[in-house]
Amino acid sequence: MGSTLTLVGAAVLAFDGLALAGLGYTSGRLVLILVGLVFVLSAGLLLIYRRWYRRRLDDILAARRALSEEARALREIVSGKRKA
């Protein structure tokens, strides 16, 4: 759900940016063109940040799995020494 919401947000930003830029172009207003371009760039940055965030989240999940395996191995070592 979170990635879908991010994609919808980026699409809305891009559409609004293109609409503003188009309106600015047809009316001859430079400010609307610039604001539209800022919106389109924001949509691109949102998608780039989403990729960065997903990579960091995958790294955290891998570290959690490794830590869980290490803790399980340590528990087996400790329980093996206590039995002996």
DSSP file with accessible surface (Angstrom, degrees, kcal/mol):
  #  RESIDUE AA STRUCTURE BP1 BP2  ACC     N-H-->O    O-->H-N    N-H-->O    O-->H-N    TCO  KAPPA ALPHA  PHI   PSI    X-CA   Y-CA   Z-CA
    1    1 A M     >        0   0  185      0, 0.0     4,-2.3     0, 0.0     5,-0.2   0.000 360.0 360.0 360.0 -38.5    0.0    0.0    0.0
    2    2 A G  H  >  +     0   0   52      1,-0.2     4,-2.0     2,-0.2     5,-0.1   0.894 360.0  46.6 -65.6 -40.8    2.8    2.4    0.8
    3    3 A S  H  > S+     0   0   49      2,-0.2     4,-2.4     1,-0.2    -1,-0.2   0.879 111.2  52.8 -70.9 -33.4    4.6    2.0   -2.5
    4    4 A T  H  > S+     0   0   85      2,-0.2     4,-2.6     1,-0.2    -2,-0.2   0.927 109.0  49.5 -64.4 -42.6    1.2    2.5   -4.4
    5    5 A L  H  X S+     0   0  116     -4,-2.3     4,-2.5     1,-0.2    -2,-0.2   0.893 110.2  51.0 -64.7 -37.5    0.6    5.7   -2.5
    6    6 A T  H  X S+     0   0   42     -4,-2.0     4,-2.5     2,-0.2    -1,-0.2   0.921 111.0  47.8 -65.0 -43.8    4.0    6.9   -3.4
    7    7 A L  H  X S+     0   0   84     -4,-2.4     4,-2.4     2,-0.2    -2,-0.2   0.901 112.2  49.1 -65.5 -39.7    3.5    6.2   -7.0
    8    8 A V  H  X S+     0   0   80     -4,-2.6     4,-2.6     2,-0.2     5,-0.2   0.923 111.4  50.4 -64.8 -42.1    0.1    7.9   -7.1
    9    9 A G  H  X S+     0   0   29     -4,-2.5     4,-2.5     1,-0.2    -2,-0.2   0.916 111.3  47.8 -61.8 -42.4    1.6   10.9   -5.3
   10   10 A A  H  X S+     0   0    5     -4,-2.5     4,-2.6     2,-0.2    -1,-0.2   0.904 111.7  50.6 -66.1 -38.7    4.4   11.1   -7.9
   11   11 A A  H  X S+     0   0   60     -4,-2.4     4,-2.7     2,-0.2    -2,-0.2   0.912 111.0  48.3 -65.6 -41.5    1.9   10.8  -10.7
   12   12 A V  H  X S+     0   0   75     -4,-2.6     4,-2.8     2,-0.2     5,-0.2   0.924 112.4  48.7 -65.2 -43.5   -0.3   13.5   -9.3
   13   13 A L  H  X S+     0   0   51     -4,-2.5     4,-2.5    -5,-0.2    -2,-0.2   0.924 113.3  46.9 -60.8 -44.6    2.7   15.8   -8.9
   14   14 A A  H  X S+     0   0   30     -4,-2.6     4,-2.7     2,-0.2     5,-0.2   0.924 113.3  48.2 -65.2 -42.9    3.9   15.1  -12.4
   15   15 A F  H  X S+     0   0  145     -4,-2.7     4,-2.6     2,-0.2    -2,-0.2   0.936 113.2  47.4 -63.5 -45.4    0.5   15.7  -13.9
   16   16 A D  H  X S+     0   0   66     -4,-2.8     4,-2.7     1,-0.2    -1,-0.2   0.904 112.5  50.6 -62.2 -40.2    0.0   18.9  -12.0
   17   17 A G  H  X S+     0   0    0     -4,-2.5     4,-2.7    -5,-0.2    -2,-0.2   0.923 111.7  46.3 -63.8 -44.2    3.5   20.1  -13.0
   18   18 A L  H  X S+     0   0  115     -4,-2.7     4,-2.6     2,-0.2    -2,-0.2   0.894 112.9  50.5 -66.3 -38.4    2.8   19.3  -16.6
   19   19 A A  H  X S+     0   0   50     -4,-2.6     4,-2.6    -5,-0.2    -2,-0.2   0.923 112.4  46.5 -64.7 -43.6   -0.5   21.0  -16.5
   20   20 A L  H  X S+     0   0   44     -4,-2.7     4,-2.7     2,-0.2    -2,-0.2   0.917 113.4  48.5 -63.8 -43.3    1.0   24.1  -14.9
   21   21 A A  H  X S+     0   0   18     -4,-2.7     4,-2.4     2,-0.2    -2,-0.2   0.916 112.8  48.3 -64.2 -41.0    3.8   24.2  -17.4
   22   22 A G  H  X S+     0   0   34     -4,-2.6     4,-2.6     2,-0.2     5,-0.2   0.917 112.7  47.8 -65.0 -41.9    1.4   23.9  -20.3
   23   23 A L  H  X S+     0   0   97     -4,-2.6     4,-2.2     1,-0.2     6,-0.3   0.909 112.3  50.2 -64.5 -40.3   -0.9   26.6  -18.9
   24   24 A G  H  X>S+     0   0    0     -4,-2.7     5,-1.6     1,-0.2     4,-1.1   0.888 110.9  49.3 -64.3 -37.9    2.1   28.8  -18.4
   25   25 A Y  H  <5S+     0   0  184     -4,-2.4    -2,-0.2     1,-0.2    -1,-0.2   0.920 113.6  44.9 -67.3 -44.7    3.3   28.2  -21.9
   26   26 A T  H  <5S+     0   0  111     -4,-2.6    -2,-0.2     1,-0.2    -1,-0.2   0.832 119.7  41.0 -70.9 -31.4   -0.1   28.9  -23.5
   27   27 A S  H  <5S-     0   0   62     -4,-2.2    -1,-0.2    -5,-0.2    -2,-0.2   0.547 108.6-121.9 -92.2  -8.3   -0.6   32.0  -21.4
   28   28 A G  T  <5 +     0   0   64     -4,-1.1     2,-0.7     1,-0.2    -3,-0.2   0.726  61.5 144.1  77.0  23.6    2.9   33.3  -21.7
   29   29 A R     >< -     0   0  162     -5,-1.6     4,-1.4    -6,-0.3    -1,-0.2  -0.848  34.8-166.2-101.6 115.0    3.6   33.3  -18.0
   30   30 A L  H  > S+     0   0  117     -2,-0.7     4,-2.6     1,-0.2     5,-0.2   0.854  85.4  61.6 -67.6 -33.0    7.1   32.3  -17.1
   31   31 A V  H  > S+     0   0  106      1,-0.2     4,-2.7     2,-0.2     5,-0.2   0.915 103.4  49.0 -63.5 -42.0    6.3   31.9  -13.4
   32   32 A L  H  > S+     0   0   38      1,-0.2     4,-2.4     2,-0.2    -1,-0.2   0.888 110.3  51.8 -65.7 -36.7    3.7   29.1  -14.1
   33   33 A I  H  X S+     0   0   43     -4,-1.4     4,-2.4     2,-0.2    -2,-0.2   0.941 111.4  46.9 -63.4 -44.9    6.2   27.3  -16.3
   34   34 A L  H  X S+     0   0   92     -4,-2.6     4,-2.2     2,-0.2    -2,-0.2   0.914 112.4  48.7 -64.6 -42.7    8.9   27.4  -13.5
   35   35 A V  H  X S+     0   0   56     -4,-2.7     4,-2.2     1,-0.2    -1,-0.2   0.913 110.9  52.0 -64.3 -39.5    6.4   26.2  -10.9
   36   36 A G  H  X S+     0   0    0     -4,-2.4     4,-2.3    -5,-0.2    -2,-0.2   0.919 109.1  49.3 -62.2 -41.9    5.3   23.4  -13.2
   37   37 A L  H  X S+     0   0   91     -4,-2.4     4,-2.7     1,-0.2    -1,-0.2   0.885 108.1  53.9 -65.8 -36.2    8.9   22.3  -13.7
   38   38 A V  H  X S+     0   0   83     -4,-2.2     4,-2.4     2,-0.2    -1,-0.2   0.914 108.7  49.9 -63.1 -40.5    9.5   22.4  -10.0
   39   39 A F  H  X S+     0   0   68     -4,-2.2     4,-2.0     2,-0.2    -2,-0.2   0.923 111.0  48.4 -63.6 -43.9    6.5   20.0   -9.5
   40   40 A V  H  X S+     0   0   49     -4,-2.3     4,-2.0     1,-0.2    -2,-0.2   0.928 112.3  48.7 -64.3 -42.4    7.8   17.7  -12.2
   41   41 A L  H  X S+     0   0  119     -4,-2.7     4,-2.6     1,-0.2    -1,-0.2   0.884 108.6  54.6 -64.0 -36.5   11.3   17.6  -10.6
   42   42 A S  H  X S+     0   0   48     -4,-2.4     4,-2.3     2,-0.2    -1,-0.2   0.893 105.8  52.1 -64.0 -38.9    9.7   17.0   -7.2
   43   43 A A  H  X S+     0   0    5     -4,-2.0     4,-1.9     2,-0.2    -1,-0.2   0.921 110.6  48.3 -63.0 -41.9    7.9   14.0   -8.6
   44   44 A G  H  X S+     0   0   31     -4,-2.0     4,-2.2     1,-0.2    -2,-0.2   0.918 111.1  49.6 -64.2 -42.9   11.3   12.7  -10.0
   45   45 A L  H  X S+     0   0  116     -4,-2.6     4,-2.8     1,-0.2    -1,-0.2   0.873 107.2  56.0 -64.1 -35.3   13.0   13.2   -6.6
   46   46 A L  H  X S+     0   0   58     -4,-2.3     4,-2.1     2,-0.2    -1,-0.2   0.920 109.1  46.2 -62.6 -42.0   10.1   11.4   -4.9
   47   47 A L  H  X S+     0   0   69     -4,-1.9     4,-1.9     2,-0.2    -2,-0.2   0.892 112.5  50.0 -69.4 -37.5   10.7    8.4   -7.0
   48   48 A I  H  X S+     0   0  111     -4,-2.2     4,-2.2     2,-0.2    -2,-0.2   0.932 111.2  49.0 -65.4 -43.2   14.5    8.5   -6.5
   49   49 A Y  H  X S+     0   0  133     -4,-2.8     4,-3.0     1,-0.2    -2,-0.2   0.892 107.1  56.2 -63.4 -37.3   14.0    8.8   -2.7
   50   50 A R  H  X S+     0   0   66     -4,-2.1     4,-2.5     1,-0.2    -1,-0.2   0.920 107.8  47.8 -61.6 -42.7   11.6    5.8   -2.8
   51   51 A R  H  X S+     0   0  153     -4,-1.9     4,-2.1     2,-0.2    -1,-0.2   0.925 113.1  48.0 -63.2 -43.4   14.3    3.7   -4.5
   52   52 A W  H  X S+     0   0  118     -4,-2.2     4,-2.3     1,-0.2    -2,-0.2   0.925 112.1  49.8 -62.0 -44.5   16.9    4.8   -1.9
   53   53 A Y  H  X S+     0   0  115     -4,-3.0     4,-2.5     1,-0.2    -2,-0.2   0.913 109.5  50.6 -62.6 -42.5   14.4    4.1    1.0
   54   54 A R  H  X S+     0   0  110     -4,-2.5     4,-2.4     1,-0.2    -1,-0.2   0.900 110.0  50.7 -64.5 -38.7   13.6    0.6   -0.4
   55   55 A R  H  X S+     0   0  118     -4,-2.1     4,-2.2     2,-0.2    -1,-0.2   0.918 111.3  47.4 -64.1 -43.8   17.3   -0.3   -0.6
   56   56 A R  H  X S+     0   0   97     -4,-2.3     4,-2.2     2,-0.2    -2,-0.2   0.907 111.5  51.4 -63.8 -40.0   18.0    0.9    2.9
   57   57 A L  H  X S+     0   0   50     -4,-2.5     4,-2.5     1,-0.2    -2,-0.2   0.910 109.0  50.4 -64.7 -40.0   15.0   -1.1    4.1
   58   58 A D  H  X S+     0   0   80     -4,-2.4     4,-2.3     1,-0.2    -1,-0.2   0.895 109.5  51.7 -64.8 -38.1   16.3   -4.2    2.4
   59   59 A D  H  X S+     0   0   90     -4,-2.2     4,-2.3     2,-0.2    -2,-0.2   0.908 110.0  49.0 -63.0 -41.5   19.7   -3.7    4.1
   60   60 A I  H  X S+     0   0   98     -4,-2.2     4,-2.5     2,-0.2    -2,-0.2   0.922 110.5  50.3 -65.4 -42.0   18.0   -3.4    7.5
   61   61 A L  H  X S+     0   0   59     -4,-2.5     4,-2.2     1,-0.2    -2,-0.2   0.905 110.5  49.7 -64.0 -39.7   16.0   -6.6    6.9
   62   62 A A  H  X S+     0   0   51     -4,-2.3     4,-2.4     1,-0.2    -1,-0.2   0.915 110.9  49.7 -65.1 -40.5   19.1   -8.5    5.8
   63   63 A A  H  X S+     0   0   62     -4,-2.3     4,-2.6     1,-0.2    -2,-0.2   0.894 109.6  51.5 -65.7 -38.2   20.9   -7.3    8.9
   64   64 A R  H  X S+     0   0  172     -4,-2.5     4,-2.5     2,-0.2    -1,-0.2   0.910 109.9  49.4 -64.5 -40.9   18.0   -8.4   11.1
   65   65 A R  H  X S+     0   0  163     -4,-2.2     4,-2.4     2,-0.2    -2,-0.2   0.926 112.0  48.2 -63.1 -43.8   18.0  -11.8    9.5
   66   66 A A  H  X S+     0   0   59     -4,-2.4     4,-2.4     2,-0.2    -2,-0.2   0.914 112.2  48.9 -64.0 -41.7   21.8  -12.2   10.1
   67   67 A L  H  X S+     0   0  116     -4,-2.6     4,-2.7     2,-0.2    -1,-0.2   0.903 110.2  51.6 -65.1 -38.5   21.4  -11.0   13.7
   68   68 A S  H  X S+     0   0   68     -4,-2.5     4,-2.4     2,-0.2    -2,-0.2   0.919 110.8  47.8 -64.4 -42.6   18.6  -13.5   14.3
   69   69 A E  H  X S+     0   0  101     -4,-2.4     4,-2.5     2,-0.2    -2,-0.2   0.909 112.1  49.7 -64.2 -40.7   20.7  -16.3   12.9
   70   70 A E  H  X S+     0   0  121     -4,-2.4     4,-2.5     2,-0.2    -2,-0.2   0.917 111.0  49.2 -65.3 -41.2   23.7  -15.3   15.1
   71   71 A A  H  X S+     0   0   36     -4,-2.7     4,-2.5     2,-0.2    -2,-0.2   0.909 110.8  50.6 -64.7 -38.9   21.5  -15.2   18.2
   72   72 A R  H  X S+     0   0  100     -4,-2.4     4,-2.2     2,-0.2    -2,-0.2   0.932 110.9  48.7 -64.7 -42.2   20.1  -18.6   17.4
   73   73 A A  H  X S+     0   0   39     -4,-2.5     4,-2.2     1,-0.2    -2,-0.2   0.915 111.1  50.1 -64.8 -40.2   23.6  -20.0   17.0
   74   74 A L  H  X S+     0   0   92     -4,-2.5     4,-2.8     1,-0.2     5,-0.2   0.902 108.8  52.2 -64.8 -39.5   24.7  -18.4   20.2
   75   75 A R  H  X S+     0   0  160     -4,-2.5     4,-2.7     1,-0.2     5,-0.2   0.906 109.2  50.1 -62.3 -39.3   21.7  -19.9   22.0
   76   76 A E  H  X S+     0   0  109     -4,-2.2     4,-2.0     2,-0.2    -2,-0.2   0.903 111.7  48.1 -66.1 -39.7   22.6  -23.3   20.7
   77   77 A I  H  X S+     0   0   91     -4,-2.2     4,-2.0     2,-0.2    -2,-0.2   0.940 114.3  45.9 -64.4 -46.2   26.2  -23.0   21.9
   78   78 A V  H  X S+     0   0   67     -4,-2.8     4,-1.9     1,-0.2    -2,-0.2   0.918 114.3  47.1 -65.9 -43.5   25.1  -21.8   25.3
   79   79 A S  H  X S+     0   0   55     -4,-2.7     4,-1.5    -5,-0.2    -1,-0.2   0.864 110.4  53.9 -69.2 -30.0   22.5  -24.5   25.7
   80   80 A G  H  X S+     0   0   39     -4,-2.0     4,-1.2    -5,-0.2    -1,-0.2   0.893 109.4  47.8 -69.5 -36.5   25.0  -27.1   24.5
   81   81 A K  H  < S+     0   0  160     -4,-2.0    -2,-0.2     1,-0.2    -1,-0.2   0.873 110.0  52.3 -73.2 -34.6   27.5  -26.1   27.2
   82   82 A R  H  < S+     0   0  208     -4,-1.9    -1,-0.2     1,-0.2    -2,-0.2   0.854 107.4  51.9 -71.4 -32.0   25.0  -26.1   30.0
   83   83 A K  H  <        0   0  179     -4,-1.5    -1,-0.2    -5,-0.2    -2,-0.2   0.833 360.0 360.0 -71.5 -30.0   23.9  -29.6   29.1
   84   84 A A     <        0   0  119     -4,-1.2    -3,-0.1    -5,-0.1    -4,-0.0   0.488 360.0 360.0 -79.2 360.0   27.4  -30.9   29.2
